[in-house]
Amino acid sequence: IAGITQAPTSQILAAGRRMTLRCTQDMRHNAMYWYRQDLGLGLRLIHYSNTAGTTGKGEVPDGYSVSRANTDDFPLTLASAVPSQTSVYFCASSDSADSGELFFGEGSRLTVL
Amino acid sequence: GQNIDQPTEMTATEGAIVQINCTYQTSGFNGLFWYQQHAGEAPTFLSYNVLDGLEEKGRFSSFLSRSKGYSYLLLKELQMKDSASYLCAALDSNYQLIWGAGTKLIIKP
Protein backbone atom coordinates (compact mmCIF):
# COMPACT_ATOMS: atom_id res chain seq x y z
CA ILE A 1 0.00 0.00 0.00
CA ALA A 2 1.44 3.38 -1.05
CA GLY A 3 2.07 5.89 1.68
CA ILE A 4 4.48 7.10 4.31
CA THR A 5 6.13 4.88 6.86
CA GLN A 6 7.61 6.20 10.09
CA ALA A 7 9.76 4.36 12.61
CA PRO A 8 9.83 3.88 15.49
CA THR A 9 6.15 4.18 16.46
CA SER A 10 7.16 5.14 19.97
CA GLN A 11 10.38 5.51 21.90
CA ILE A 12 11.49 6.44 25.40
CA LEU A 13 14.87 8.13 25.39
CA ALA A 14 17.27 9.37 28.05
CA ALA A 15 18.19 13.04 27.88
CA GLY A 16 21.45 13.61 26.05
CA ARG A 17 21.08 10.61 23.76
CA ARG A 18 21.08 10.84 19.99
CA MET A 19 17.97 9.67 18.16
CA THR A 20 16.97 9.36 14.51
CA LEU A 21 13.35 9.13 13.43
CA ARG A 22 12.99 7.45 10.07
CA CYS A 23 10.54 8.41 7.33
CA THR A 24 10.08 6.74 3.95
CA GLN A 25 7.50 7.45 1.26
CA ASP A 26 6.77 5.51 -1.90
CA MET A 27 4.55 8.04 -3.68
CA ARG A 28 7.49 9.75 -5.44
CA HIS A 29 6.48 13.03 -3.81
CA ASN A 30 8.94 15.87 -4.20
CA ALA A 31 8.30 17.68 -0.91
CA MET A 32 8.64 16.23 2.59
CA TYR A 33 8.11 17.71 6.02
CA TRP A 34 8.67 17.02 9.70
CA TYR A 35 6.17 18.39 12.21
CA ARG A 36 5.80 18.10 15.94
CA GLN A 37 2.40 18.12 17.59
CA ASP A 38 1.95 19.11 21.23
CA LEU A 39 -1.27 19.30 23.21
CA GLY A 40 -3.05 22.62 22.68
CA LEU A 41 -0.73 23.73 19.91
CA GLY A 42 -1.04 23.45 16.16
CA LEU A 43 1.31 21.38 14.09
CA ARG A 44 4.69 23.10 14.10
CA LEU A 45 7.08 22.68 11.19
CA ILE A 46 10.58 21.57 12.17
CA HIS A 47 12.29 21.10 8.80
CA TYR A 48 11.21 20.62 5.25
CA SER A 49 12.62 19.53 1.90
CA ASN A 50 11.18 20.82 -1.38
CA THR A 51 13.08 18.27 -3.44
CA ALA A 52 15.80 15.66 -3.04
CA GLY A 53 19.12 17.25 -2.11
CA THR A 54 17.63 20.37 -0.51
CA THR A 55 16.39 21.10 3.01
CA GLY A 56 15.10 24.13 4.86
CA LYS A 57 14.35 25.23 8.41
CA GLY A 58 10.81 25.53 9.65
CA GLU A 59 9.34 27.25 12.68
CA VAL A 60 11.12 25.20 15.38
CA PRO A 61 14.39 23.78 13.93
CA ASP A 62 16.69 24.11 16.96
CA GLY A 63 18.02 20.79 18.23
CA TYR A 64 16.99 18.93 15.06
CA SER A 65 18.66 18.12 11.76
CA VAL A 66 17.50 16.45 8.56
CA SER A 67 18.91 15.11 5.32
CA ARG A 68 17.34 14.30 1.95
CA ALA A 69 19.77 12.10 0.06
CA ASN A 70 17.03 10.70 -2.19
CA THR A 71 13.34 11.20 -2.99
CA ASP A 72 12.01 8.54 -0.66
CA ASP A 73 13.80 9.07 2.67
CA PHE A 74 13.75 12.01 5.06
CA PRO A 75 15.23 11.14 8.48
CA LEU A 76 15.03 13.51 11.44
CA THR A 77 17.88 13.48 13.96
CA LEU A 78 17.93 14.78 17.51
CA ALA A 79 21.64 15.21 18.25
CA SER A 80 21.28 15.42 22.02
CA ALA A 81 17.69 14.95 23.19
CA VAL A 82 16.16 17.21 25.86
CA PRO A 83 12.86 16.76 27.74
CA SER A 84 11.23 19.63 25.79
CA GLN A 85 11.53 17.47 22.69
CA THR A 86 8.96 15.08 24.15
CA SER A 87 6.24 15.17 21.51
CA VAL A 88 4.49 13.33 18.70
CA TYR A 89 6.41 13.70 15.47
CA PHE A 90 4.72 13.48 12.09
CA CYS A 91 6.42 13.10 8.76
CA ALA A 92 4.43 14.27 5.75
CA SER A 93 4.83 14.59 2.01
CA SER A 94 3.21 16.40 -0.90
CA ASP A 95 3.61 16.06 -4.64
CA SER A 96 5.00 19.59 -4.88
CA ALA A 97 6.34 22.26 -2.54
CA ASP A 98 3.43 24.61 -3.31
CA SER A 99 0.72 22.09 -2.42
CA GLY A 100 -1.09 22.21 0.89
CA GLU A 101 -2.46 18.70 0.48
CA LEU A 102 -0.19 16.71 2.71
CA PHE A 103 -0.05 12.99 3.31
CA PHE A 104 1.02 12.10 6.83
CA GLY A 105 2.78 9.15 8.38
CA GLU A 106 1.27 7.53 11.46
CA GLY A 107 3.51 9.47 13.83
CA SER A 108 6.32 8.71 16.24
CA ARG A 109 5.67 9.32 19.92
CA LEU A 110 8.92 10.32 21.60
CA THR A 111 9.41 10.69 25.34
CA VAL A 112 12.67 12.19 26.61
CA LEU A 113 13.37 11.63 30.30
CA GLY B 1 2.28 37.77 12.73
CA GLN B 2 0.50 34.84 11.19
CA ASN B 3 -2.37 33.30 13.10
CA ILE B 4 -5.18 30.78 12.79
CA ASP B 5 -8.06 30.82 15.28
CA GLN B 6 -10.60 28.07 15.75
CA PRO B 7 -12.64 26.92 18.75
CA THR B 8 -10.94 24.45 21.06
CA GLU B 9 -13.89 22.11 21.47
CA MET B 10 -17.44 21.66 20.22
CA THR B 11 -20.19 19.19 21.07
CA ALA B 12 -22.97 18.06 18.74
CA THR B 13 -25.62 15.37 18.54
CA GLU B 14 -25.61 12.38 16.23
CA GLY B 15 -27.65 13.13 13.11
CA ALA B 16 -27.37 16.90 13.53
CA ILE B 17 -25.36 19.55 11.67
CA VAL B 18 -22.31 21.34 13.05
CA GLN B 19 -20.30 24.27 11.73
CA ILE B 20 -16.65 24.70 12.76
CA ASN B 21 -15.33 28.21 12.17
CA CYS B 22 -11.81 29.32 11.39
CA THR B 23 -10.32 32.79 11.00
CA TYR B 24 -6.88 33.37 9.60
CA GLN B 25 -4.28 36.09 9.27
CA THR B 26 -1.39 35.23 6.98
CA SER B 27 1.27 36.91 4.90
CA GLY B 28 -0.33 36.33 1.53
CA PHE B 29 -2.80 33.55 0.87
CA ASN B 30 -2.72 30.53 -1.38
CA GLY B 31 -5.56 28.43 -0.03
CA LEU B 32 -7.38 27.17 3.03
CA PHE B 33 -7.28 23.52 4.06
CA TRP B 34 -9.22 21.35 6.46
CA TYR B 35 -7.85 18.14 7.92
CA GLN B 36 -9.46 15.50 10.14
CA GLN B 37 -7.47 13.85 12.90
CA HIS B 38 -8.85 11.00 14.98
CA ALA B 39 -7.33 10.57 18.43
CA GLY B 40 -3.96 8.86 18.24
CA GLU B 41 -3.89 8.95 14.44
CA ALA B 42 -2.41 11.07 11.68
CA PRO B 43 -4.21 14.04 10.11
CA THR B 44 -5.95 13.31 6.82
CA PHE B 45 -6.87 15.86 4.15
CA LEU B 46 -10.57 16.81 3.93
CA SER B 47 -10.95 19.89 1.76
CA TYR B 48 -9.31 22.81 -0.01
CA ASN B 49 -10.67 26.27 -0.86
CA VAL B 50 -8.83 28.96 -2.75
CA LEU B 51 -11.79 30.91 -4.19
CA ASP B 52 -14.68 32.41 -2.26
CA GLY B 53 -17.66 30.16 -1.87
CA LEU B 54 -18.77 26.75 -0.83
CA GLU B 55 -17.16 23.45 -1.78
CA GLU B 56 -19.34 20.41 -1.14
CA LYS B 57 -18.03 16.89 -0.75
CA GLY B 58 -20.66 14.46 0.46
CA ARG B 59 -21.64 15.18 4.06
CA PHE B 60 -18.81 17.70 4.41
CA SER B 61 -18.73 21.22 2.96
CA SER B 62 -16.18 23.98 3.33
CA PHE B 63 -16.71 27.69 2.84
CA LEU B 64 -14.22 30.50 2.28
CA SER B 65 -14.43 34.29 2.42
CA ARG B 66 -11.04 35.75 1.50
CA SER B 67 -12.10 39.32 2.23
CA LYS B 68 -13.04 38.36 5.80
CA GLY B 69 -10.20 35.89 6.38
CA TYR B 70 -12.82 33.34 7.34
CA SER B 71 -13.67 29.74 6.62
CA TYR B 72 -15.97 27.14 8.04
CA LEU B 73 -16.34 23.39 7.80
CA LEU B 74 -19.92 22.13 7.79
CA LEU B 75 -20.63 18.55 8.76
CA LYS B 76 -24.12 17.19 8.08
CA GLU B 77 -25.89 14.05 9.31
CA LEU B 78 -23.30 13.62 12.02
CA GLN B 79 -22.14 10.11 12.78
CA MET B 80 -20.27 8.87 15.84
CA LYS B 81 -17.21 8.26 13.64
CA ASP B 82 -17.05 12.03 13.00
CA SER B 83 -15.75 12.47 16.56
CA ALA B 84 -12.27 13.81 15.88
CA SER B 85 -10.21 16.96 15.82
CA TYR B 86 -10.58 19.22 12.79
CA LEU B 87 -7.53 21.22 11.81
CA CYS B 88 -7.72 24.44 9.82
CA ALA B 89 -4.59 25.50 7.90
CA ALA B 90 -3.80 28.37 5.54
CA LEU B 91 -1.12 28.35 2.86
CA ASP B 92 0.83 31.59 3.00
CA SER B 93 2.72 33.50 0.30
CA ASN B 94 5.77 31.24 0.78
CA TYR B 95 3.57 28.16 0.38
CA GLN B 96 4.06 27.26 4.03
CA LEU B 97 1.05 25.85 5.87
CA ILE B 98 0.05 27.79 8.97
CA TRP B 99 -1.93 25.51 11.30
CA GLY B 100 -4.62 26.16 13.85
CA ALA B 101 -4.55 24.21 17.12
CA GLY B 102 -7.57 22.18 16.04
CA THR B 103 -11.19 21.86 17.14
CA LYS B 104 -12.08 18.72 19.06
CA LEU B 105 -15.56 17.65 18.01
CA ILE B 106 -17.48 15.45 20.43
CA ILE B 107 -20.55 13.66 19.06
CA LYS B 108 -23.18 12.54 21.54
CA PRO B 109 -25.82 9.90 20.80
Interface residues (C-beta under 8 A of the other chain):
Chain A: G40 L41 G42 L43 R44 L45 G58 F90 A97 D98 S99 G100 E101 L102 F103 F104 G105 E106 G107
Chain B: I4 N30 G31 F33 Y35 E41 A42 P43 T44 F45 Y48 L87 A89 L91 Y95 Q96 L97 I98 W99 G100 A101 G102
